[in-house]
Amino acid sequence: MLSPSVVVALLASAGLIEGAAMDFSRTKVELGTNLVLRQTEPTCLNRDAIQSASALTGQEEGTDGIKPGQAPSETDDANFVNFCSGQQLTNGMQITSGSCNGIPMGRIPASENMISAMITNPQPGDQVPADTTFNISVQTVHLNAGFFVNPTTNYYTAPQDLDDNGDVIGHCHITVQDIGELKSTTPPDPTKFAFFKGIDDAGNGQGLLQAVVEGGLPAGVYRACTMIAARNHQPVNMPVAQRGAQDDCTKFEVVPSRNSGNSPSQNKNGDGSQNQEEEGFVTSMSAGRASATATAANKPSSGAQGSAGSDGDRSDQKNRNGQGRGAGRNRKAKGFRLV
């Protein structure tokens, strides 16, 4: 029979304990059962999932690709599994005051499956009549579109994934902002937009997607952009840095309509009320998700193709500003077991 000290040494060498004292008052059966359970716990980090590159800064002597001015990477020997420990967790919510999300990036497509998009309507410089319904169309490639999860409770809660063809599973949004003039050099305020819609269907099945701007826009100069996302609303990740962009933007004008009978458009920059009723809920609270999710539980789903329903804004809560903060900390995987 092995002594308790030998058992501890063997388990430690196998990476199955954290260095905490073991309770040897339990029976052999209890100890054996506990060991098996610990080996199969879903919270364990499998050794074959550890990426050794995360333990390096990228600036070690002899490393390929070093150039003057490069910043060293933060490091962790266990995939940064505890990076968000002690911080406000995103935890499925859109938190405007900032949060930390510990979910892996997920599966990344091959170069031949990288996403690309082109807005086909309106064309650059087009003049669209004010207060008149029109379509914004975008042609995409290698996006398996029409997939999105509950934006109130599952925002960023799962990794990016691929379909059987190697294409990203996700959806596309259209966002339109008033930029004042075609040659504007001032970046628009990202919290203000005239129109936003998640395209929650697969379009024509050949990558052509469409958003209907009901009631049109007031006269002005606008920039329309795509924002392509994975199923859980995170921006899509691509395999290489040197590539074409996966999103597209176009600038166009909205001119006074000749039809004086049209009602003034409600899609005003900063209003954000159009198509926001099914965009989920956001919160600026730093604690708890009960109030947001409780409200969401009573919210009906439209279920209609082309309706908003992707990424989480209400009419009185306009921005999607809620990405994680806390970068720059080296959070080691203390207390996280390796198996």
N, C-alpha and C positions, 0 to 999 in steps of 0.2 A: 504494500500500500504506500502511495506517495505521501510525503509529508506536506502539510499546508504550505510551507515555504516553497517547495518544489512546484506545487500546483500554481501558485502565484507567478513564479518565474516563467513557467510554460505558457500560461495565459497571456502574460505581458508580452512575451516574445511573439505571440500570435496576433498581437494587436487587438485583443478582445476585451481588455480592461483599460480603465482610464487612470489607474494608479490609486484608486480609492481602496480603502480597507474592505476586505471581504468578510462576510459573516460565516464563520465555520461552525456555528451552532446548528446549522441546517443539515439535513440528511444528505447522503450522496445522491439520492433521487432528486431532491429539491435542487441541489447544485447543478446536476446534469440537465434538468429541465430548464433551469434559468439560463444555462450556457447556450442551449439550443435556441431558446427564444431570443437571446441577445444577438445571436448570429443571423437570425432571420428578421430582425426588426427593420421596418421600412425606413427608419430614421438613420440607419447606418449608411456610411459612405463606402461604397464598394471600391476596392483598390483599383479595379480596372477602369474606374471612372475618373481617377485622379489625373489631371493634366500637369505633367512635370514642368512645363514651360512657365506655369504660374509661380514657381518658386524662384524664378530668375528675373533680374531687373532688365535684361536685354543689353546691359552695358558691361558685362563681364569680359575680361580680356580674351580676345580671339573670337568673339561672337560675330557671326555674319551680319551685315547690314548696318553696323554702327556708323553714324554720321555725326559731325559736329552739331551741337544744338539739340540733340535728341534728349528727351526727358526719360529718366529711369522709370520702369514700371513698378507699381506696388507689387508686393509678393505675398504669397501664402502657399503653404504646402498641402492644403486640403481644399482647393477650389473655392476659397473664400466663403465657405459654407456658413460661417458666423459673421460675415461682414456687416449684416444689418442688426446684429444683437445690440440691444439697448437703444435702438432708434425707433422712430415712428414707422411702423411697417405699412407698406402699401395695402397689403392684405385684401386685394380685390376691389379697392375703392379708388376713386379719383379725388385725391386730396390736394386742394389748391395751395395749402401751406407747405407742401413738400413732404416726401416720404422716402423710404428705402425699400427696394424690392429685391428679394433674394432668389428669385426664380431663375433657373438657367436660361441662356439664350435659346438653346434648342438645336434642332437640325438645320443645317445650312445647305442650300442647294449647290449643285455643281455649276461651273462657269457657264455651261451650255443651257442651264435652266435659270439664269438670272432674269429678274423681272425688268421689263421696260414698258413705258407708257407714253402715249401721245394724245393730247386733247385735240379732238377733231372738230368740235364745235363748242363755243365760237372760235373762229380763226383769229390770229393776231390782227388787231386794228379793226375788227368788225364793229359795225354800229348796230346795236340792238335797240329796238323801241322800248321806251320806259314803260313801266307798269304793265308789261305784257308777258304772259307766260312763255318761257322758252326752255329748250333742253341744253344741258351740258353733256357732251359725249366724250368718252375716252376709250381709245383702243389700247388694250394691254396684251402682253405676251407672258407666258409662264406664270400666271397667277390663277390658281384654282379658286375663283371668286364665289362669293355668296355665303361664306362661313363666318359667323361671328357669335360670340357668347354674350351672356348677360353683362352689360357694361356697368351695372350698379354693384354687382357682387363678385364679378370675376375679371375685373380689369387687371391685366398682366399676371394672372394667376397660373398660367401654364406656358411651357416653352413653345417656340415656333416649331411647326411640324411640316412634313412634306407628304404629298400624295404618292401613289404608286408610280407616277411618271417622274417623280423628283421635283415637282413644282410646289411652291409655297402655298399652303392652305390659308386663305384669308379673305380680305375684302378691300374695298377702295372707298375713300371719302372724297368729296369735293368741298373745298372751302373757297369763298369769294370775299375779297376785301376791297374797299374803296381806297384807291391810292392817290386820288387827286388829279394826276396827269400821267400821260403815257411815259414821259421821260423822268418821272420822279426818281430821286436818289435817296429818299428817306424810307428806311425800313418801316413797314406798317406795324402797328401795335398788335401782337399776336392774340391778345385777349379780346380784340374787337373784330367782328366780321359781319358782313351783310347777309351771307347765306352759308349754311353748312348742312351737309347731308351725307350720311353713310349709305352707300349703295349696297343693299343687303341681298341682292339677287345675283344670279350668274350671267345676266345679260342675254346676249344671243347665243351663248355657248361657244363662241369663237373669240372671246376676249373683249368684245365691244360692250361697254357699260354706259349707263345713262342716268342722269339725275334731272328731275323736272323742277325748274324754278317757278313754282306756282306764284302767280301775281307779278312776276318779273322783278325788276330792280328800279329804284329811282334814277334819274339822270345822273351821270357821273362817269368816272373812269375807274375800271376795276381790274384786279388781278385774280384769275381763277387758277387754283392749283389742285393737283391730286395729292392725297396722302394715303399711300398704300400700306396696309397693316396685315399682320398675321391674325389668326383666329381670335386671340385674346387682346387684340387692339394695339399691340406693340408694333413700332416701326419694323419693317422687314429687315433681316440681316442677310447680306450677300457674302460670297466666299472670298473676294479679292478687293483690294483697295482701288486699284486702277481699273475703272470701268465707266460705262455710261450711267447716268442717274436713272433710278427706277421710277422717279416721279417727273411730272411735267407741269409747267405753268404757262398761261397765256394772258395777254392783256387786251382788253377790249373796251369800247365805249358804249354807254347807254345814253341815248339821245331822246329828247322829248317826243312823245308819241303824237302822231297826227290824229289819233282817235281820242278826242277829248272826253269820251264817255268812260274811259278806263279808270278804275279806282286806284288811288295812290298806293304804291307798293308798301308793304309792311317790312320788307327786307332791307332795313337801314343798317349801315355800318355801326356795330356796337349794340344793336338791338338783339340780334340772335334769336328772335322768337320763332322764325320760320323753321319748320321741320325739327324743332327741338323737343317736342313732346315725348318722343320715344328714344331719346339719346342717353338715358340713364341719369344718375344723380351724382353730383359732386359734393364734396364737403371740405371745409377749411378747419374742421375740428381736429385736434391733435390726439384725441382719445376715443376709442370705441367705435364700432360700426353699427350699433344696434339701431340708432335712430334712422340712419340712412336706409338700412336694409329693411327695417320694419315698414317704412314708407313705400319702398319699392315693391314689397310683397303685395300691396294693394293696387299696384299700377297695372292696367291691362296692356297686353301686347297687341300691336296692330296686325302682325302676321301678313301684311300686304307686301307684295313684291315692290321694290323700289322705295319703300317707306324708310324714314329714318329709323335707326334702331341699332346703331353700331357703337357709338363711342361717347356717350355719357354726358350730355349737357341738357339742362332745363332752360326754359325760357328766361328765368331770372338768374341763371347761372351760366355764363357764356363761355368760359374758357376751359381748356383741357390741361391747364397748367397744373401738374401734379406729379411730374417725374421725380424720381428719387434724388435725394441729396446725400451728403455724407461721403463723397468721394475723397480719396486721399488718405484714408485710414487703413492701416494694416491690421485686419482682424483675423487672428489665428483661430484655428478650429479647436479651441479648448472645450473639452467635454464632448466632443463629437467622435464617435467610435469609428474605427476603420476595420473592415472585415475582408 
